[in-house]
Amino acid sequence: GDSVTQMEGPVTLSEEAFLTINCTYTATGYPSLFWYVQYPGEGLQLLLKATKADDKGSNKGFEATYRKETTSFHLEKGSVQVSDSAVYFCAHTTDKLIFGTGTRLQVFP
Amino acid sequence: DAGITQSPRHKVTETGTPVTLRCHQTENHRYMYWYRQDPGHGLRLIHYSYGVKDTDKGEVSDGYSVSRSKTEDFLLTLESATSSQTSVYFCAISESIGSDNSPLHFGNGTRLTVT
């Protein structure tokens, strides 16, 4: 069945470090791909999205590229900040949105 | 922020009691969803609605029912609460569904504890 697999956390980094959070998916059809972010005590917010192969979604310094050949949508940021500390969810949709289990990022000064 | 209000924000209830959670939106979006969030499981869809009085089950619908009598309100009812339903519940809305890639907008969640 359709699913999303993302790396387990927590991911712990120092400020200004490079971030990668891996995400792979299985889906029937041709899904759109998303990264959502959840800050403490809040609901999820859309961070970025990509709707077709080789599209790159970007927002707030984060990027992810839709790789159909590897069924992946890895999240990257070149220099993380303490304020990026949150839980990040990869998701895809064909008829309904399916989420990964989330990856907690902790950034220390 | 999308206009989504969940109530209550926190609730503690006893096993066997019925509980209703409310989601209210001011965006006039057609689609509304209830998810639960649990450690190690991410978000799992309970039920969703694609219009007034039109609802369908998600992947973890057992023990839950929903109603949507108005566009702006989507109610989630736990018919007889169990400890396994202790969770954080999120309501979400979207303008469309499926491969049209309309993003979801989430409320701030309801933390439910069943003792």
Interface residues (C-beta under 8 A of the other chain):
Chain A: G29 Y30 P31 S32 F34 Y36 G41 E42 G43 L44 Q45 L46 K49 T51 F89 T93 T94 D95 K96 L97 F99 G100 T101 G102
Chain B: I4 Y33 G40 H41 G42 L43 R44 L45 Y48 G58 F90 A92 I97 G98 S99 N101 P103 L104 H105 F106 G107 N108 G109
